[in-house]
Amino acid sequence: MVARPVLLEVVHLQKVYAQRGRQTVAVRDLHFRVAENEFLAVVGPSGCGKTTMLRLLAGLLPPTSGQVLLRGQPVTAPPPEMVLVFQDYGRSLCAWRSVARNVQFALEHTRWSAAERRARVDHALSIVGLSEFRDHYPWELSGGMQQRLQIARALAYGPRILLMDEPFGSLDALTRADLEDQLLDIWTHEPKTIVFVTHDIEEAVYLADRVLVLSARPSVVVEEVVIDLPRPRDQIATRSLEAFVRYRNHIFTRIRREVAQAAAGALAAPAVS
Amino acid sequence: MRPTRPLGYALIGALLAGWEAAARAGAVNPAFLPPPSQIAGAWWALWASGQLAEHLAATLGSWAQGYALAAVLGVSLGLLMGLVPAIRAMLSTIVELLRPMPSVAIIPVAIVLFGLGDPMKRFVVAYAALWPILLNTLYGVLAVDPLLLDTARTFRLGAVRSALRVTLPAASPYIATGLRISTSIALILVITAELVASRSGLGYAVRAAEQASRVPEVYAGVLTIAVVGFLLNALFVALEGRVLAWHRGVTAREAV
């Protein structure tokens, strides 16, 4: 792999929630880098603090210690070149706005001219194939279309970095495959850095340049797997490659061990939480 | 609801016919319960003289001005209380103390403060209509999905834009509920204020007719008030249906 300049640096990131006197460590010590235009996938056992990690990266949540550096600058608020795409598209879209106006939502307060905004809305909608539905309302669309709308809204904003929190997690298998390919297509044509959190190991291997494996909560990076599979990827050809299966099995085994260890740890020290 | 409408109208027609017959046959004392035809005549006389229109305008004027003031104040204060915990903590005690008081009890205070004219009526209406709007706005703001607010933050909307473009529209179904409840409360209060202490408006007209023992006019006035209430509500429902069409769509979807 060609060495690309580092865009995002996560430095010993920790997040501890204090609730009614009890402390819960959601993220123990995350330390990794993301290169310019890299597609990074993050997998881990469920409840491993993936969402907390993304919210920390997005500047929506202040870390307890450590920091997120974007081009060397600490992230203390949502940076203009970064957008978080949520898993729950239904709750993230404005039900009172039409499809086109939902995309426009991301642009109304920007410096772009009205004409430029319109062009960006049209372009973003055409990328995700929603141009014909511009006057529909989100609740008139299927789940997959709603998630495409959320992605279009993020794209129109023109971020350098897309943070995606299990974006296809609640979609059926066919829709999901379809959206995975659309996302790769977008990423190929308009390169950007993507941090893609998922619980689906095959999805991570299929999409990413590199997969980070997190431990069970409190999360640390337990392994980093560079995915050396040819691009463009193909739902059938890529997933049939021996190397694909090897990556998948390797990560699967690793996560299983994490879950087992976490369970054993919980048994050994039930008071720790 | 729809299919029962003709039946409902038929029943009203039958009741009126029965009333008319009973009054004419002397089964009820027409001095207290004049036949509908006589009431209609009194109504027409009031209308033709222009008095009814004048009273109607006075009532609707006070209603609209007080209601508008309550809407502006209620939505702004509700939004502020919902968004700023410090303001909520500060105002919620006052709200909890004032809200349970029956709003008609404010009328004597209003008379002391404003006398018997229109400003008194406006104040009474605004006071009573404020609470449902304020509280529903507050609940609506508190019920806004945090994910929607995170969405606004990731797109760097800023606090004011987020309040106006996310919180306010997301809370609008609640706000509409408050506004709808207050349309009828405002009417109740304006009529009450006119009944007990005023020289204009439909409530005053009814009281004046009653004191002068013009019984058919009493009924004509009450009937007019009923129709006004019905029309104001219908107007509001029509407006709400237009503005909140999206919300009906969402809830219809959720019900499936």
HADDOCK unambig.tbl for C-alpha pairs under 7 A between the chains (distance, minus, plus):
assign (segid A and resid 78 and name CA) (segid B and resid 153 and name CA) 6.83 0.50 0.50
assign (segid A and resid 78 and name CA) (segid B and resid 154 and name CA) 5.57 0.50 0.50
assign (segid A and resid 78 and name CA) (segid B and resid 156 and name CA) 6.59 0.50 0.50
assign (segid A and resid 83 and name CA) (segid B and resid 154 and name CA) 5.68 0.50 0.50
assign (segid A and resid 83 and name CA) (segid B and resid 155 and name CA) 6.72 0.50 0.50
assign (segid A and resid 84 and name CA) (segid B and resid 154 and name CA) 6.27 0.50 0.50
assign (segid A and resid 91 and name CA) (segid B and resid 147 and name CA) 6.43 0.50 0.50
assign (segid A and resid 91 and name CA) (segid B and resid 148 and name CA) 6.42 0.50 0.50
assign (segid A and resid 92 and name CA) (segid B and resid 147 and name CA) 5.91 0.50 0.50
assign (segid A and resid 92 and name CA) (segid B and resid 148 and name CA) 5.01 0.50 0.50
assign (segid A and resid 92 and name CA) (segid B and resid 151 and name CA) 6.21 0.50 0.50
assign (segid A and resid 95 and name CA) (segid B and resid 246 and name CA) 6.64 0.50 0.50
assign (segid A and resid 96 and name CA) (segid B and resid 246 and name CA) 5.34 0.50 0.50
assign (segid A and resid 106 and name CA) (segid B and resid 155 and name CA) 5.94 0.50 0.50
assign (segid A and resid 109 and name CA) (segid B and resid 157 and name CA) 6.83 0.50 0.50
assign (segid A and resid 139 and name CA) (segid B and resid 250 and name CA) 5.91 0.50 0.50
